[in-house]
Amino acid sequence: MEKKPTLEEIYEALKNCYDPEIPVNIVDLGLVYDVKVRDDNSVYVKMTLTAPGCPVGAFVMEQVREAIMTLVEGVKDVDVDLVFDPPWTPERMSEEAKAMLGFA
């Protein structure tokens, strides 16, 4: 029987992904809006960037795909949906991220 990836495993993998300009992972930054594991073991990630038109968008999306595919057992494919609605705000950050970046 094939192993079903868990949301916990996926979020742990996503903590290895960073916007190259900010020393906080994308989960703690609040850039990940939604994660779903589909019946076929593919993963859907709905995420944003800190600003529309961010030049590292393609890089971050590829980092997300690669982290999930290599760090989470049983994943068949990864779909990354980059959205800007709702727009990202610093309020979405974890308390740790706010403290690290001086928002706390």
Secondary structure, DSSP 4 states (H G I P E B T S, - for coil): -PPPP-HHHHHHHHTT-B-TTSSSBTTTTT-EEEEEE-TTSEEEEEE--SSTT-TTHHHHHHHHHHHHHHHSTT--EEEEEE--SSPP-GGGS-HHHHHHTT--
